[in-house]
């Protein structure tokens, strides 16, 4: 996240809060999960394959929703699964 200006992150958070509200989601989940999702997508982009980064975030959301988890911990649990998959993928590429 260090490449981003503080204003960029603030604007992103404001936008995502607005999106969450439009999607009938608790906007607090944005604040609670944004650092984890940004970290995950950064790692996927740099350690696995760049185009998979945003789609991995989508899959985390889809899996979280499908499981009926509506809190930040539910999102973080799915992020951990992506990180496990990424480690397995990178070991298979060696």
N, C-alpha and C positions, 0 to 999 in steps of 0.2 A: 504494500500500500504506500510505500515511501515515495513512489513516483508521482502520486496524486497530490495536487494542491489541497490544502484543508477546505478551501471553498468548493472544490469539485466534490469532495466527499460529503460536504454539508448539502450541496445541491442534489447529489444523488440520493441521499437519505430523504430529503424533502420530497423528491419525485416519487421514491419508492413508498413512502408513507401515503402519498396521494393514491398511488396504484393499489396499495393494500386496502385502503378505504373503498375504492371502487369495486374491488373484488370481494368485499364483505369480510375482510380479514382484520384481525387486531393489528393496528399499526405498530404496536410495541414490539411485535416480532421482528420488524425490520431492524430496529435498533439493537435487538438482542442477537440477531443472526448475521447481520451485514459483515462484521469483521471475519467471521468464520467462513462465510460463502466467498468473500473476496480472497481470503487465503487459499481456500480450496481451488478456486478457479485459476489462481496464479500458479499453484503447484501443478495442476493438470496441464496448463498451457506450456509450462517450462519443462516439466519432468515427464510428461506423457506425450500428448499431441495437441497443439494449439486449438484447432477447430472443435475439439471435444470439450473445451472449457465451459462455454455458455450452455451447451447441451447437457453437461454434467449437472449444472445448477438446475436446469429444467427437470432432470431425472430425480434430483434430490427433492424438489418440490412435489413432483408427481408421486414419488414413493411415500413421502410424508403424508400427503393428502389421502392416498389410497389406504394407508395404515390407520387413518383417522387421528393421527397425532396433530395437535393444533398448537403446540407450544415450542419454544426455542430448543428444548432438550430433544424433542422429536426430530427437529432439523439437524441438530448436531450429531445425533445418532446416525442419521443417513449420510452425513458428511464423512463420518468415520468409515463407513462402508465404502465410499468412493475412494478414500485414501488407501484402504486395504486393497481395493481393485487396482489402484494406480501402482502400488508396490509390486503386486503380482505381475502386472503388465510390464513394468520396467525390468523385472528380473527375467521375464520371458524374452525380452528384446536383447539381452546380453549375449 
